Amino acid sequence: MLQVIKYLLSLFSFFLYLKTTYQDYDIINKKKSYEKGVLSLKRPNIFLISFIILIFVILGIIVSFINILVDFQWFSDLHYLNVFFKKFLTQLTMGVPIFILVFMVLYFYTNKIIRDYVNFAQDIIVKKNINIYRRLGIAVSLLIALFITLYAATNWWNDLLFFVNSVDFNETDPIFHKDISFYMFKLPLFYDIYNLLIVFIPVMIVVVIIAYGLMYLSDKTRFYEISDRDGNLFKAIYNKDILIKAFKEVVLLGFIFFVLMGIGYYLKAFKLLYSTKGIVFGATYTDIHVSLQFYRALAIISFVAAILLLIGFYKKNIKYIVAAPAIIIILAAIMVITETAVQNLIVSPNELDKEKKYISYNIEYTKKAFGLDRVTEKNYDMKKELTPKVLEENKATIDNIMINDYRPVKQAYNQLQAIRLYYKFNDIDIDRYTISGKYRQVFLAAREIDHESLSPQAKTWINLHLKYTHGYGVVMSLVNDVTPTGQPAMIIKNIPPSTNTDIKIDRPEIYFGELTNDYAIVNTKTGEFDYPSGDKNVQTNYKGTTGIPMTFINRILFSIYTGDARILLSTDITKDSKILIYRNIEQRVSKIAPFLLYDDDPYIVIDNGKLYWIIDAYTYSANYPYSQPYGSMGINYIRNSVKVVVDAYNGDVKYYISDNNDPLIKVYSKIFPTLFRDIKEMPHGLKRHIRYPQFLFDIQAEVYKNYHMTDPQVFYNKEDAWDIAKEKFEDKIEYQESQYMIMRLPGESKEEFILMIPYTPATKANMVAWMAARMDGENYGKLIVYKFPKNTIIYGPLQIENMIDQDPNISKELSLWNQQGSTVSRGNLLSIPIDDSMLYVEPLYIQSQNQNALPEVKRVIVAYKDQIVMEDTLKNALNKLFNLNTQQISQQNVPSNTANDTQKQLIEKAHETYQNAMEAVQKGNWSDFGKYMEELRKILDELNKSVKK
């Protein structure tokens, strides 16, 4: 709507310009030149220019209206019209008074300048055309007012809504003792207005000076005045009436400017709570004892300067006028010198003593802003030994140890389960499901349509928008289960989805996903491709309720909107057809609520036979006082207050409040009362799959590295600073990723889904603590940090990696595999806390150098204390390490197929590999023949082991 207003006002201003231009040309052509040789102007072909400009303006208005109509229908289709109108009405509510006020001020000044110019000018022609100049002044005032209004309405609407709907934090800052809501919801709007005016007023002063200066210089008689006044240039200038008028306007604007400066210094005092000059973020000793006092003094002096400016003008005493700004400049200079002196002479020699209180403020408020004040710290004594009995008691933890890595799993899914070129698995999600009565951690991925993978000949308009409209189904595998060949053992696979579990999928179509970037028109005569079945394709029609009907008017509308006339001309589109737009789920949710920060890792969930996407959304701010900013956005307050659910088939979007204690989400709920629902309204099946987001957890873990230190002296000296543990991944040393896992936390009665990360000292590799986020049931969102004893050395992940490198048996086998046409890579090293002990597990992947070869889990390394073993399965590694009886631990890592099925698969693979080897011989490719024979040997070894079992 703002674009429409802009185009309409531009059109109005354009016509004013045309009228003025024509009148000017008529005047110039009728007027005789004052001097001989003056250029005679000829009227240009202004009709053609006007027509072209008019066409562009009209097109701009049409495009803007079309965008509004499309958005209106889309928001209406999703039942979020209130959200759509809220932003528009807010912008209109604040835009209209801003426009009127700014226009009146500008018109007053332009009209006065024009009147003074006409009165001062000696040219009769100028005096006769005062109406033309006034119209020109109106046009200029309109355009400038429009620009300022558009800027304010576009950038201030959210701050205005915050101001009007603010709620208390019930927490105050430690310096001014104002509720935090003042800084989060009110101060930003004050600064918006101040920053605009402090630029606008000086610009006005400059314009007035230039305008009246040009008037003065245009007077040819000024040289005679100078001679008449005995050559005294100052007297000539001083006695000019036009300059007195100019001075009067400048004084009035100057008065407003000094008042603004006083307000600015008052506001700057609050900004000290965001100071970056000290050793921590927030106001420091120098800020409070020096800067704050000077700001208060400067605020008072600025108000005094404004009054002195008026007094000096009316008394015609320049001393008053000059004195006030001079005092401000001198005081500001003294402030800088005093700040430097206090910092260097008083604070720096006694920094800890002087800054101790302010460091404690920074620690306290940073922890509150990032939700770290709710962290529970516990001791993890490492007093227990891992025994067969302890492992049996933690059977569910052992059963869910991740021996697959999501990166090779994604590669395997795309090669083994994409089925067709146009399908793609964009991402691997980690979740938990109750499968056949057992709580299991799984990998899960959606099979989406990827138009980029279609052949160039197949990328027709019909295929892209009418035929290939949706993805189909998901693939799921247990994180700890692999086939005999080392690939993930899939428990949901194929098209249509097939499974031996109790998880059923009745609606596998994915019309809304991470890769659905094109619009789709459904229920056409063409019919939609549903899924491949042998040599044929099964077709379907969309039965969802969402979508904008393809009426004749809408076909015209969307032809213009998309820039594609085929929507209007296609005979495949009928009155029953509907268009689906904004199908990319991230674009979809941000279109509805752009004020939230969205997680870049949506995950797919199966519930009651349907597929849903869950996206974590965050409220955030950079205005929390004394809180240390994080990242490039400077965020210093964040909450995961919203869980967004998108129906993969129907496209419905629902926003659930997951943190009712967050003041920001309370404000948004007041602003958009129909947008948000309570988490209690979320279906129970979906609620069981909400996760503590890795994005937020990683931020909190990063901040907690230093902010677990609550003693200011310890914090100042960084005596107990931590770091995220490091590991080796693909021969590179890098920070560990936080890991989802199912385990039983110390002191708890059953296993639960958690997110964890280990810590090491900032300059060492041994482990000192680990952080866990709980997310099941009533425990959702609870953060716990388990701290190891300070007098005990606990191996960190990188130390275990080094021990693996130094193990002669393991390094020998790794070297051997790397020399046989294969490459060996390590998966993530998992640090698994088990009942006051620590177990380390790392899978090894072997990948043939053949084209399209997949990485396969061939070995699993397990470490406990100083012992390291490497075996073909986790079960065998644990058995070797702890001398387990095979009955004492679950049969995890055994393929989900039966023994006979396994042997059959191996035989089929051996036959296929043999055929490849024979083809290589026929082609004379002896290098490939050798590789295939080596692969055949490995398969036969696996078959031999399977037979012995």
N, C-alpha and C positions, 0 to 999 in steps of 0.2 A: 504494500500500500504506500509506503514511503517513496518507492520508485515512481508510482503513478503521480503522487503529489509533485514530485520533483519534475516530471515531464510536463505536467499541466502548467506549473509555474514558469518553467522554461519557455513553454509555448507563449504564455502571456507576455513574458519579458521580451520574447522574440518579436511579437507584433508591435510592442511599444518601440522597440528598436527600429523596425521597418518604418513606422510612422514618422519617427524622429528623423530618420535618415532621409526620407523623401522630402520632408519639410526643409531640412538643411540644404539639400541639393537645390530645391526651388529658390531658397533665399540666396544661395551663392550664385546661381545662374542669373537671377534678376538683379543682383547687386553689382554695381560697377566697382572696378578695382580702384583702391586709393592711389596706387602708384602704377606707373607704366611698367609693363613687363610682368605683372603678377599673373600666375598660372591660371588659365581659364579651365575650369573643371567641366568634364563631360559626364552626363549620367550613364552609369554602367548598366549592363543587362541584369538588373537586380531581380527581375521576375524569375528567371531561371534559377538563380542562386536561392531565392526564397522558396521556390517550389521544391528543390532538392532537400533543403534543410527541413522544410515542413514534412516531407515524406518520412525522413529519418525520425523526427519527433513523434509523428503518429505511429510509426512502427514500434518505437520504444514504448509508447503507451500501451499498444496492443499486446506486446510481449509481456509487459508487467501485469496487465489484467489477466492474461492467460495463466501466468505462473500462480497468481492469486487464486484463480478459479480451480486450477489443478490441485493446489494445496488444500483449498477449501473442501473439495470433494474427497481427497485422501484422508484428511483429518476426520471428516464426517463419517467415512467408511469405517474408521477405527474407533469411532465414538469419542473423539478427543477434540471436538469443536471448541469447547471451553478453553482448552490449552492454546489452540490456534488464535482465538480472539483475545486471550489475556495479554499476549505480547503486543498485538496490534493496538488494543485499546489503551494499554499503558503508554505506548509510544505516542499515540494520538493525544492522550490526556496531558502528557508532559510536553508534547511537541507544539500544540496549539498555543498555550500561554507563552512558551518560550519564543515562538515565532512572532506573536503579537508584540511582546515586550521588546524584543531585539529590533523588530521593524520600526516600532514607534521611536525608539532611541535613535536609530540610524536615520529615519526620515526627518526627525527633528533637526539633527545636525546637518544633513545634506541640504535640507530646505533652508536652514539658516545660512549656510555657506553660500548657497546659490543666491539668496536674497542680498547678502552682503556684497557678493561679487557684482550683481546687477547694479546695486546702488553705487558701488565704487567705480564701476567701469565707465569709461568715457564714450564708448561706442554705442550709438543709438540702436544699431541692429541687435546688439546684445540685449538691450533693455526691452526691445519689442518681442524677443523670443524667450521671455522668462518662463512661459508655460511649457515650452519644449524642454528646458533644462530641468524644470520641476518633474516632468514625466520621466526624464532620464534619471533623476534622483530617486524617484519611486522605484524604477526598474532595478537600479543598483542596490537600493535598500532591500528590495524583495529577494534578489539573488543572494546577497550576503546573509540575510536573515534565514533564508532557506538552507544555505550551507551549514550555518551554525545549528539550526534546528535538526537537520539530518544527522549531524555529528552527535549532538546531545541525545537525541532519541535512540540512535543506534547503540551508543556506548553507555548510556546512563540508566536504561530502563530496568535492568536487573538491580542496580544499586538503589534505585528509587523504591522498588518493590521490597528490597531488604529493609530499607529505612522504615517504610510504612508498616511492615508486618513483623518487625523485629521481636524477638523473645529474649528473655534474660538467660544468661549462662549460670547465674547464681554463683559466679566466681568473679573476683575483682583483681585488677592489676596491682602490683605491690608499690607503685609509685604514686599514682593519682587516685587510686582506690575507686576507679570506675568499673562498672560491670563490663566483662569482656565483650558483651553485645555492642557496646559503644564503638569499639575498635573494628568489630566484624561487620556490623550492619549500618552504622551511622557515619563514622568518620570517612569512609570511602566517598559517600555522596557529597559531604562537605568539601572534600578535596577536589572532586569533579568540578563543582561550581567555582571554587577558588582558582583552580588551574586555568579554567577558561577565561575568567574575568581578568586575571593578572596578565594575560596575553592580550585580551581584547582592548582593555583600557589604554595601555601604552601604544597599541596600533592606532587607536582613535586619536591619541595625542599627536602622533607623528603625522597622521592624515591632516589634522587641523593645522599643524604648523606648516606643512607643505602647501596646503590650499591657500592659506592666508599669505604665506610667503610669496607664492606665485602672483596673487593679487597685487601685492605690494610692488613686486618687480615689474609687473605689467604697466605700472604708472610711469609714463615718460617724463612727468614733471618733477620726479624726485631729484633729478640732477640740478634743476633750477632751485629747488628748495635748499639743497646743500649749499649752493652759492649764496642764496639769500640769507642763510644763517651763518654767514662768515666762514663757510667751509667746514662747519661743525657737523660731521656725519652723525654723531650720537644724537644731537638735538633734532636733526632732520628725521631720524628713525623714531625717536621717542615721541615726537609730537604727531606722528601719523595716526589718524583715527582708526584706520583699518588694523593697525598693529595693536592698538588698545583693545579693539574688539576680539582680536585673535588671542590676546593675552588673557582676556576674561574667560574665553572658552577653555583655554589650557589650564587655567587655575581651577576651574570647576572640575575638570577631569583629573587634575593633579590631586585635588582634595579626595576624590573617590579612590585614586590610586594609593594614597597614603593610608586611608582607612583599610583598604584591602591588605596593605602590607602589615598593618597591625593585626588583622585577623589571621594573616598568614603566619606571623610569628607565634600567635597563640596556638595555631594548629601544629606548628613545627615542634612545639613542646611535647605533644603526644607522639609525634613521629620519633622522638628520642628512644622510645621503647623498641624501635626497629634499627637502632644504631649498629653499624658494622665497624666502628672505630676501635673497639676494645678487643680483648682476647676471646670474648664470647659475644654472641648476638644479643642485642638489647642494650639498654642504657647502662653506662659504666660510671665509675666515680667521677670522672671529668665531666661527663654529660650531665649528671645530676647537680654537682656542686659548681659548675661553671656555665656550661651551655644553657641549662634550664634558666638560670638566673638572668643571663644576658637576653634570652628570648623574651622573658617577661618584661625586662627593661625596654627592649627594642619595641615590643608591642605597645607599651605606654607612650614611648617617644614617637612612634608612628602616628598614633592618634593626635598627639600634641602637634606634630608636624602638619597634619591636615588642617588643624585650627589656625596655626601660625600662617599657613599659606593664605588663608582667607583674610586674616587680619592684615598681613602684609600687602595684599592687593587693595583692600579698601582704604588702608592708610597710605598707600603708595610708598611703602617703605620696603626697599629691597632686602634690608637686613633680616627682616622676619622671614622672608621667602627663602633666603639662602641658608639661614641658620639651622632650620629643622632638618633638611636632608643632609647637611654637613655633619650634624650631630649623629645621625643614623650611620653615616659612612664611617665616622671616627669610632663610634661605639662598636660597629661590626669589626673594624680592624683590631681594636683592643681585645675583642672577644677571641679572635683567632690567635693573637699573641698570648693571651692568658691561657687559652686551652693548651697551646703548645708548651707553655712554661709549666703549668700544673702537671701535665702528663709526663714531661721529662724530668722535672725536679722533685715532684711529690709522689706521683703514682709509680713510675717505673722503678725507683729504688726500693719501693715497698709494695710491689704490685699485688702479691697475694693478700697482704693485710688490707689494702685498700679495696680490692676487687672481690674479696671473699663473699660478701653479701650478694653482690650482683651475679656472681657465678652460681650461687645457690638458687637465685631467681631463674636463671637460664635453665638450670637442670630441672627445676620443678615444673616450669611452664612448657618446656620441650616435651617432657614425659606426658603431661596432660594432653598436649596438642596431638601427639601421635598415639594416644591410647596406651602408653607404656606405664602409666601410673597404676594400672590394674594388673601388672605382671606379678605373678606369685613366684618367689624364689624358694627353691628347695635344695637340699643337699643330696648329692648322688655319691654315696660313700664308696662304691666299688669294693664292698666287703665280701660279696658272695662269689662263689666259683660257679662257672657253668658246668653242669653235670647232666647226664642223661635224664635225671629226674626233673631238673630245672627246665630243660628243653621240652620235655613232655608236658610240663605245666604251662609252657608258653607255646603250645602246639600251633595255635592260630597265628601267632606272630611268625613262626617258622614257615607255615603254609603260605604266607603272603610276602615272603622276601622276594623282591623284584630282581630276577635274573635276566630280564629283558630290559633294553633301553628304548625309549620312545623313538629315537632317531632311526635306528635300523628297523624297528617295527613299522614305522611309516613307509620305509622303502619296501619292506616285504608286503605290506597291504597293497601298495600301488602296483606291484608287479604280479601279485598272486590273486588279488581280489578286485582289481579295477574292471576286469571282464572285457570292457571295450575302451577304445582310445579316448572317448569323450567323457569317461568317468575319472574322477580324481579324489583322493583322500587328502584334504588340505592340511589337516592337523590331527595329532593323536591326543586324545583326552584321557585323563586318569580319574577314575571314580571308583565307587564301591557298590556292590549289589549283593543281596542275599540270594545265593544260587543253590538250589536243592537243600535249603536249610542252613547253608554255611555262609558266613560273612567273608566275601572275597573281594580283593582289589583287582581291577581290570583295566585294560586298555580299550578304548572305544573310539571309533572314527566314523564320520558320515561320508557316504559315497555320493559326491555331488557331481552335477553336470559342469564340465569345464569347456566352455565354447572355444577357448583358445586352442584346445587339443583337436578340434575338428579339422579335417583336411580343408585346404583352401577352396576346393570345389564344393564342399558341403556347407560352407559359410554363407548360405543364402539367407535372405530376409525371412523367408518362411521357416527355415530350420532354426534360425537363431531366436525367433520370437513367437512362433506358432507351434513348432513341432517339438524341439528339444527344450522343454519348459522346466524340467525338474530332475533332481537326483533321485536315488532309490536305495533306501536301506542303510544299514550300518554293519560294521564288522566289530566283533568283540573277542578278546582273548585274555586269559589270565596272565597276570604279570610274572608268574613264577613257572609257567608251563611251556615247554617247547616240544616240538616233534623230534623224532630220532635224528632228523637232518639238521636240527638246530633252529628251525623256524618257529615263530609263535604259533602255539596250538589254538586255533580259532574255535570258539564255542558258539559264535553266531557268524554266519558267512553266506556267500553265494546270493544269487538273485533268482527268485524271491528269497528273502532271508530264511535260512534253515538253522535249527538248533536242537540239541538234545536236552536243553535246560528248560526251566519253567518260565523263562523270559520270552514273551511272545510279542511280535510286532504285527499289528493288524493294519496300520496305516503307514507304510514305509516311504511314501513319496515325500520329497524334500523340495518344496517350492520356494522356501525362504532359507537362506544359508549364508555361508561365508564367501561363496564363489558366485552367487546369483546376482551378477552386476547388471544384467540387461532386463528390460521390461519384458513381460510375457503376456500374450493375448490368448486366453483360454476359451474352451467351448466353441471352437470354430469348426467349419466344415472339414478342415484338414485332419483334425484329430491329433491328439498328443501322443508322442512316443512315451510308453510307460516303462518297459524293460525288454531286453532281448530274451528270446526263448528259442534256442537252437538256431535255425536258419531264418526264423521269422521274428518279427517284432510285435509285442503286445501293445495295443493302443488303449487310451483311456480318455475320459473327460473330467475336468475339474469339478468336484462336488463341494468345494469349500464355500463359505458365505462371503468371504472378503473379495474385493475387486470392484472397479468402477465400471458400470454398464456402458457398453459401446453403442449408445444412441447415436443418431446421425450428428447431432450437435457435438457430442463428445468425440466422435471420429474426426470432425473438423478441428476441434480443440486440440486433440492429441497429435494430429498431423502437424499442426503448427508447433506444438510444445516439443515434439521429438525431432522436428525438421524432416519428417519422412511422410511424403504424400501417399505411400502405399497403405497406410492405415485407413485412409479415406477411400482409396480406389480398390482395395482388395475385395474380391467377391467371396472369400473364405470367411470373412467376419460377418456375423449375423447379429440380430437384436438380442440374442441370448449370450453373446460373447461378453467377456469382461477383460479389462486390462489390469495387470498387477504391476505396480511400480514401487520403487524403493524396496527391492527384495533383498538386498544385502542387509543382513541383520544389524550390523554395526551402524550402517547409514540409517537404517529404519529407526532404531532407538534414539540416535542422536538428533534425528529430524524432529522427533516429538519433544524431547527434553535435552536441548543442547547445553544446558547449564550444568549438567552432571559430567563427571569424568568417567569414561568407560574402559573396562579392562579389555586388553587386546587379545584375550584368550577365552572366547566363548566356548562352552562345552555342551555336547549333545547328551540328552537324557531320555531314557525309555520309561514311560509310565502309562499303565493301562493300555498297552498296545500302540501308543502314539509316540511320536518323536517331538521333543521340545529342546529349544536352546535356552540355556541359562547364562546371563551376562551379569557380572558384578559391576555395580556402578558406585561411584564415590562422590561424596560432598567434600569440598576442599576449599582452602583459602590460603592466602599469603599474608593475612592480617592479624594473626594471633600474636599478641605481644610477648616478647622475650623468648619466643620459640625459634629454634635453629632451623633455617630454611633447608630444604632438601631438593636436590636435582636442579635441572635447567629451568624448570617452571617456578622455582623458588617457593614451593609449597611448604607451609609450616603448620598446617592443620589438615587432617584427612580422616575420614571415616567411611567404612564400607556400609553405608546406611540403606542401600537399595539393592534388591535382587530383581533383575528384569527377566521375565519369561516370555519367549517368543514361540508360538506354535509353528513348527516347521512346515505344516501343511496349510493351515488356515491363515497364518500371518498375524494372528492376534498378539498384541503386546500388552503385558501387564507389569506394573511396577509395584513391588512389595517392599514395605519399610521393614528392614531387618535390625535397625538400631533406633529405638524410640527415644533414647537418651540424647541423641545428637540434636543440638539446637538448630543447626543448619537445615536438617530435614524437617524439623518442626516449622521453620519459616516457609520452606518450599510447600509444605502441606497446607499452610494457610493461603499461600499464593495460588496454588493449584489444587483445590480441595477435591476435585474429581479424578485427579491423576493417580494418586497413590492409594494403596490398600495396605492393611495391616498384614504382617507375615502370617498371622493366624488364619487368614483367608486362603493361603496357598494350599493347594491340594496336598494331602499327606504324602502321597507317593513322590511328589516333586520335592517336598520339604526334606525328605530323607537323603536327597542328593545335593543339597546346598553345601558348598565347600567354603572353607576359609581361604580367601584368594591369595595366590602366591605373590601377586603384585604388591598387595598391602603388607603381607608378611615379610617380604624381602626388604621393604622400606623400614619396617619396624626393627628387623634384625640388624640392618645397617646402622640405624640411629642408636640402637641399644649397645652397640660396640663400645661407645664411650659413655652413654648415659645410664649404664648400670652403676656407674660410680656416683654415689650420692654425696660423698664428702668433698667439699670444695677444694681442699688441699690435695686430695688424691686426684681429683679431676684436673686441677691446674697442672700438676706434675705428670699427668698421664701415667701414674704408677701402675695402674691395673687395666690399661687399655687392651681391648680385645680386637680380634680380626676374624672374618669369616674363614673357615678352614679351606685349605687348598688341596687339590688333587691333580693327578696326571690324567689327561684325557686326550687320546690320539697324539701322544708324545709331547703334549704341551701342558705346562703347569698353569692352572687356572682356578678361580674360586669355585667352590662347590655350589651346585644349585640346591635350593631347598627341595626336599623330597616328601611327597605324600607316601604314607605307609600305614598299614594296619598293625597295631601292636598294643600290648597291655602296658600302660604306664605304671610306674612304681606306686604301690599302694592301692591300685584299682583292682576291681574284681573281674573285669572282662576286657577284651580287646576293643579298640576303637580306631576310627580313622583320624589320623593326625597329620600335621605338616611340621617338619623339623629341619633344623640346621645346626651343625656343630660350630663351636668357637675355639679359637686358639689364642694364645697371647699375641700381642701386636707384632712382636719381633721373633717369635718362636713357632715351632711346628707342633708341639704337644697340645692335646686337647684340654681345655679348662672348663667348658660348659657346653650345654646344648639347649636350644630353645624349641619349644613345641607349642603348636596352636591346636586346640581341641575343636571338634566340629560336629560331634554327634549329640543329638537330643538337647537336653538342658545345659550341656557343657559347651555349646557352641560359642566360640569367640574367646574362650578363656586361654590366656597365655601363661605358660609355665617355663621357667628357666631352671634347669638342673645344674648345679655347680659341683665340680669334682673337688676332692680334697686338695688343698694347696701343697701338702707334703707328699703327694703321690704323683708320679709321672704317668699320664695316660697317653698312649700313642695317638697322634693325630692322623688324619687320612694321608697326608703327604709322607709321613714317616712310614706308614704301612706300605705305601707305594714304593718307597726306597727299599724297604725290606724285601718286597717282591722282586725288585730289580737285582738285588744282591743274592737272592736264593739261587744256588748253582743249578738245581734241577729244573726250576721254572725257566730261568734265563736260557738254559740249553735247549729246551723244547721250543721256546719262542723263536730262538735263532734258527732252529731247524725248519719250523713252519714258514718262516719268512724267506727261506731259500728254496722252497718247493713250489714256486709259482703262485703263492698265496701271500696275503698280508694279514697281520694280526693286529687287532685294535682292542683296547680295553674299554669296557663300559664304565658307568659311574661306580665309584667305590662307595658302598653304603656303610655308614656307621650305625649299627643297630643296637640300641640299648635294650638289654634283656635282664630284668630282675637284678639290678645293681651290678651288672657286668656289661661289657661291651664286645660285640661281635662285628667283624668286618667281612663284607662279601663283595666280590667284584667278578662280573662275568667277562669271559674272553671271547671275542668274535674273530672268526677266520673267514676271509673272503677271497675267493679265487679271482685271479686277474682276468678271467674270461669275461667277455662282454655280457652285461646284464646279470652277472653273478651277484647273489645276495649274501650279505654277512650272516654267518650262522654261529649260534652259541655252541661252542665246542668244549669249553672248559669253564669251571667255576672255581675261583680262588677264595678260600675262607681263611681268615686270620683270627687268632685269639691269643692275646698276650704276645709271647715271643714265638708262637707256633704258626706256621703257614703251610697249607696244603693246597694242591690243585688236582681236581678230579673232573670226570666228565659230567657229573651231576652234583647238585647241591647236596642231595641225600648221601651220596658216596663221600663227599668231602667232609660232611659232618660226622659220618660214621668213622672215617679215618682219624679225624681230629679228636673225637670224644669216645671212640670205641663203642659206638652205639649198636645195640641189637636192632636189626631191621624192623622189628615189630614195635620198637619204642618210639618211633617217630613216624609221622604220616607219610604216605606214599606220594609226597609231592614230587613234582618234576618228572613223574612217569607220564608218558603221553596219554592223551585222553582216549586214543584208540585201543583196541584189544591187541594182544600179542600177535595173533594171526593177521589182523589188519595191518599191523606195523610191518611184518615180514612181506606182506603183499605189496605194500607201498615201496619198500626197498628193492624188491625184485623188479617192479615196474621201472623204478628209477635207474637201476643197473642196466636194464635192457635199453632204455633210452640213451644212456651214456655210451653204451657199447655201439649203438647205431651211429651216434655222433662221431665216435672214434673211427669207425669204418668209412664214413663219408670224408673224414679228414685224410685218410690213407688214399682214397680215390682221387682227391684233389692234390695229393703230394704235400700236404701241409703237416709235416712231421712234428712241428712245434705244438700244434693243437692236439695231435694224436697223443703226444706224451702227457699233456695236461688232462685229457679225457681218461687216459689209462690210470693216472694217479687218482683222479676223482673216483673211478670205478673201484680202485683198491680200497679207498676209504669206505665206500658204500658196502663193499663185501665184508669189511671189518665190522661195520655196524650190524650187518645181517648176521654175522657169526656170533656177535654178542647177544643179539636178540634171540637166536636159537638156543644159546646156552642158558638164558634166563628161563 
